[in-house]
Amino acid sequence: MKEIKFRGKLKDKDPTVSKRWAYGGLFYVGERAFIVLDDVELLTAEDTGYTGNLIDDFVEVIPESVGQFTGSYDINGKSEIYEDDLLSHFGHTKYATLWRVFFQGGCFQVKEVKTKRIKRLQEILNYVDTPEKIGNIHSNPELSEAQNG
């Protein structure tokens, strides 16, 4: 059975907290997005200084940062691939191809950052040399900007 979960960056005025990610179910109240905690890089408000909405097992996240888990993992088999992740084919070499993950037309797809070429995510995951997850557009915008250079 396919696991359906989401991630989002915590919404907080403190920049050290807002760099953290929450994982789990997703719901909206108006324009505000919340993650029902499945896993979070921080445990409690006392541990983190998080001053946003921490209601039982819910945290408020930045709506633009929300991405769905694709059900796939990178070459290392441990890094889950989500919408807006950046995948590198051929590592950090001059021959590397950088792909951004997105959802469109009923399936997860990737767009090559440099050429804007689009493929289904499954196509690039079926290569012999599966791509490596190297970041995402929210935490590492410089990666895609450098390739657009």
Secondary structure as a PSIPRED ss2 file (coil, helix, strand):
# PSIPRED VFORMAT (PSIPRED V4.0)

   1 M C   1.000  0.000  0.000
   2 K C   1.000  0.000  0.000
   3 E C   1.000  0.000  0.000
   4 I C   1.000  0.000  0.000
   5 K C   1.000  0.000  0.000
   6 F E   0.000  0.000  1.000
   7 R E   0.000  0.000  1.000
   8 G E   0.000  0.000  1.000
   9 K E   0.000  0.000  1.000
  10 L E   0.000  0.000  1.000
  11 K C   1.000  0.000  0.000
  12 D C   1.000  0.000  0.000
  13 K C   1.000  0.000  0.000
  14 D C   1.000  0.000  0.000
  15 P C   1.000  0.000  0.000
  16 T C   1.000  0.000  0.000
  17 V C   1.000  0.000  0.000
  18 S C   1.000  0.000  0.000
  19 K C   1.000  0.000  0.000
  20 R C   1.000  0.000  0.000
  21 W E   0.000  0.000  1.000
  22 A E   0.000  0.000  1.000
  23 Y E   0.000  0.000  1.000
  24 G E   0.000  0.000  1.000
  25 G E   0.000  0.000  1.000
  26 L E   0.000  0.000  1.000
  27 F E   0.000  0.000  1.000
  28 Y E   0.000  0.000  1.000
  29 V E   0.000  0.000  1.000
  30 G C   1.000  0.000  0.000
  31 E C   1.000  0.000  0.000
  32 R E   0.000  0.000  1.000
  33 A E   0.000  0.000  1.000
  34 F E   0.000  0.000  1.000
  35 I E   0.000  0.000  1.000
  36 V E   0.000  0.000  1.000
  37 L E   0.000  0.000  1.000
  38 D E   0.000  0.000  1.000
  39 D E   0.000  0.000  1.000
  40 V E   0.000  0.000  1.000
  41 E C   1.000  0.000  0.000
  42 L C   1.000  0.000  0.000
  43 L C   1.000  0.000  0.000
  44 T C   1.000  0.000  0.000
  45 A H   0.000  1.000  0.000
  46 E H   0.000  1.000  0.000
  47 D H   0.000  1.000  0.000
  48 T H   0.000  1.000  0.000
  49 G C   1.000  0.000  0.000
  50 Y C   1.000  0.000  0.000
  51 T C   1.000  0.000  0.000
  52 G C   1.000  0.000  0.000
  53 N C   1.000  0.000  0.000
  54 L E   0.000  0.000  1.000
  55 I E   0.000  0.000  1.000
  56 D C   1.000  0.000  0.000
  57 D C   1.000  0.000  0.000
  58 F E   0.000  0.000  1.000
  59 V E   0.000  0.000  1.000
  60 E E   0.000  0.000  1.000
  61 V E   0.000  0.000  1.000
  62 I C   1.000  0.000  0.000
  63 P H   0.000  1.000  0.000
  64 E H   0.000  1.000  0.000
  65 S H   0.000  1.000  0.000
  66 V C   1.000  0.000  0.000
  67 G E   0.000  0.000  1.000
  68 Q E   0.000  0.000  1.000
  69 F E   0.000  0.000  1.000
  70 T E   0.000  0.000  1.000
  71 G E   0.000  0.000  1.000
  72 S E   0.000  0.000  1.000
  73 Y E   0.000  0.000  1.000
  74 D C   1.000  0.000  0.000
  75 I C   1.000  0.000  0.000
  76 N C   1.000  0.000  0.000
  77 G C   1.000  0.000  0.000
  78 K C   1.000  0.000  0.000
  79 S C   1.000  0.000  0.000
  80 E E   0.000  0.000  1.000
  81 I E   0.000  0.000  1.000
  82 Y E   0.000  0.000  1.000
  83 E C   1.000  0.000  0.000
  84 D C   1.000  0.000  0.000
  85 D E   0.000  0.000  1.000
  86 L E   0.000  0.000  1.000
  87 L E   0.000  0.000  1.000
  88 S E   0.000  0.000  1.000
  89 H E   0.000  0.000  1.000
  90 F C   1.000  0.000  0.000
  91 G C   1.000  0.000  0.000
  92 H C   1.000  0.000  0.000
  93 T C   1.000  0.000  0.000
  94 K C   1.000  0.000  0.000
  95 Y C   1.000  0.000  0.000
  96 A C   1.000  0.000  0.000
  97 T E   0.000  0.000  1.000
  98 L E   0.000  0.000  1.000
  99 W E   0.000  0.000  1.000
 100 R E   0.000  0.000  1.000
 101 V E   0.000  0.000  1.000
 102 F E   0.000  0.000  1.000
 103 F E   0.000  0.000  1.000
 104 Q E   0.000  0.000  1.000
 105 G C   1.000  0.000  0.000
 106 G C   1.000  0.000  0.000
 107 C E   0.000  0.000  1.000
 108 F E   0.000  0.000  1.000
 109 Q E   0.000  0.000  1.000
 110 V E   0.000  0.000  1.000
 111 K E   0.000  0.000  1.000
 112 E E   0.000  0.000  1.000
 113 V C   1.000  0.000  0.000
 114 K C   1.000  0.000  0.000
 115 T C   1.000  0.000  0.000
 116 K C   1.000  0.000  0.000
 117 R C   1.000  0.000  0.000
 118 I E   0.000  0.000  1.000
 119 K E   0.000  0.000  1.000
 120 R E   0.000  0.000  1.000
 121 L H   0.000  1.000  0.000
 122 Q H   0.000  1.000  0.000
 123 E H   0.000  1.000  0.000
 124 I H   0.000  1.000  0.000
 125 L H   0.000  1.000  0.000
 126 N C   1.000  0.000  0.000
 127 Y C   1.000  0.000  0.000
 128 V C   1.000  0.000  0.000
 129 D C   1.000  0.000  0.000
 130 T C   1.000  0.000  0.000
 131 P C   1.000  0.000  0.000
 132 E E   0.000  0.000  1.000
 133 K E   0.000  0.000  1.000
 134 I E   0.000  0.000  1.000
 135 G E   0.000  0.000  1.000
 136 N E   0.000  0.000  1.000
 137 I C   1.000  0.000  0.000
 138 H C   1.000  0.000  0.000
 139 S C   1.000  0.000  0.000
 140 N C   1.000  0.000  0.000
 141 P H   0.000  1.000  0.000
 142 E H   0.000  1.000  0.000
 143 L H   0.000  1.000  0.000
 144 S H   0.000  1.000  0.000
 145 E H   0.000  1.000  0.000
 146 A H   0.000  1.000  0.000
 147 Q H   0.000  1.000  0.000
 148 N H   0.000  1.000  0.000
 149 G C   1.000  0.000  0.000
